């Protein structure tokens, strides 16, 4: 009975041309790594923006009871509530606009990365 070595065993387990198949997929792996990096950075920026927005809103929300307690009459109360809700609406609107811009940027980054890499992959095949 003939003994098989580790190299013979590994050659028997690997299909013919696996290295060539891996090498052919290398541009796709590189593209995905680049797209994933850009995507991660964009999502991190969106998370920082969202955390900043929430932090600002919490500060203002928590200051509201103190402002109400300082009111001397009904007009003061009305002024505090009016200013508070005007700020809320304005900040949510601008926050939403900023998140939409960041979402568009994330989408564009991913699409551009995929398109540029698919263009490179097509050029290398020809």
N, C-alpha and C positions, 0 to 999 in steps of 0.2 A: 504494500500500500504506500502510495507516494504522499509525502508530507507537503502541505501547502504553507507558504509563508504569509506573513501579514499583507505584503504588497499584492500577492496573488489574490488573496481573499478580498481586499478592498477593490481591486480591479474587477472582480467578479460581481461585487455588490453595486458598483457604479455603472450605469448604462453608458454605452459608447458615446463619446463626444459631450459629456456633461460639462467639461471645462469650456468648450466652445459655446454651449448654450448659456452658461453663466456669463461669459464674456459678451455675448450678444445682448444680454439684458442689462449690462453695466450702465449704459446711458440712461436707461429708464430708472435704475436704482439711484443714480446720481441726481437725476431730475427730481425724483420724489423726495430725496433728502433735502435738496435746495428749496423745493416748494414747502416742505414741512417746516424748515427753519424760518422762512418768510411768514408762513401762517402762524407759527408760534409767536414770533415777534409782534405781529399785528394783533393777535388775540391778547397778548400781554399789555400792549398799549391800550386796547379797549378796556381791559380790566382795570388798569390804572385810572383811566378817565372815569369809569363807573364808580370806583372807590372814592375818588375825589368828589364826585357829585354827591354821593351818599353822605360823605363826611360833612360837606357843606350844609346839606339839608338837615342832617341830625343836629348840627349846631344851632341852626335857626329854629327848628322844631322845639328843641329843649329850652331855648331862650323865650319862647312864647309865654309860658306861665308867669315868668318874672315880669314880662312887659304888661301882661294883663293885671297882675297884682299892683302895678304902679299906676294904673288908671284911676283918675279922680272922679270922672263922671262918664255918662253914656257916650258923649262925643269922643272922649279918649278911647273908650272901648271900641267904638266903631272905627276910629282911625287905625288902631292897632290891628284889628281883624282885616280891614281893607288892605292895608299895606302888606300884611302877612300873606294874604291870598293872592295879591297881585305879584308878589315876589315868587310865590310857589308856582303860579302859572307861567311866569316868565322863565324861571329856572328849569322847569320841566320841559318847556318848549325848546329852549336852547340845548338842554341836555339830550333831548330826543334827536334834535338836528345833528348834534355832534356824534351821537351813536350811529346815526344813519350814515354819516360821512365815513366813520371808521369801518362800518360794515361794508360799504361800497369799496373802500380801500382794500379791505381783506379779500373781497371777491376779485377785484382787479388784479391784485398780487398773485393770487392763485391761478387765475386764467392766463395771465401773462407768463407765468412760470411754466405752466403746462404747454402753452402755445410755443414758447421759445424752445423748449426741450423737444417737443414733437417735431418742430421744424428742423432742429439739429439732427434728430434721429432719422428723419426722412432723407436728409442730405448725406448722412454717412452710409445709408443703404445703397445709394445710387453711385 
